[in-house]
Amino acid sequence: VQLVQSGAEVKKPAESLKISCKTSGYTFTSYWISWVRQMPGKGLEWMGRIDCGDSDTNYSPSFQGHVNITADKSTNTVFLQWSSLQASDSGIYYCALFTPSWGFWGQGTQVTVSS
Amino acid sequence: EIAVTQSPAILSVSPGERVTLSCRASQSVRSNLDWYQQKPGQAPRLLVHGASTRATGVPARFSGGGSGTEFTLTISGLQSEDFAVYYCQVYNNWPPMYIFGQGTKLEIK
């Protein structure tokens, strides 16, 4: 199983952003992929997840309405998108595959939002 | 929504010692709790799933225990590579979401 994320991004407040997580090594449509935020020097925050089979989503109340998670079955890739970034969105974003016996993570994408 | 509390926030220990980290859930999660290790600049790594099953490749000095609301991660014979931050994670059935504890940082005394 591999989860390979897109590279670091530097954006200005109010800009939009879409980062990606390309998966391989398992049946893409059989599992949910989660996104996890880690702000500088802080802990892990689960943001939400997508069922890669039917694109059903669950979001943490803390992130509902501020981000959008989508999946592309043709490329086995999951995306995390913002329509209007804020400075407080700066951090490292991880995609992860959680099951009762698995915990695979991408390498993380650093997002910096600064004017 | 379940609340997850780890203690202590920071633990100062010497190499070779035995240490126990705690994780408490505000309501029963049965055995649906995982432990992760995170080193600086790295993604978290799964250590224990289902409260007590070591993940593939995890050394036997790591052992998880507990069920319901009280869980522990014990590291016997601390080695230099074990100094890191440890997180517990649970699954909340409704609303469906994962919840992480705040983490315990293991530092060298």
Interface residues (C-beta under 8 A of the other chain):
Chain A: S34 V36 G43 L44 E45 W46 G48 R49 N58 Y59 S60 P61 Y94 F98 P100 S101 W102 G103 F104 W105 G106 Q107 G108
Chain B: E1 N32 D34 Y36 Q38 A43 P44 R45 L46 H49 G50 T53 A55 V85 Y87 Q89 Y91 P95 P96 M97 Y98 I99 F100 G101 Q102 G103
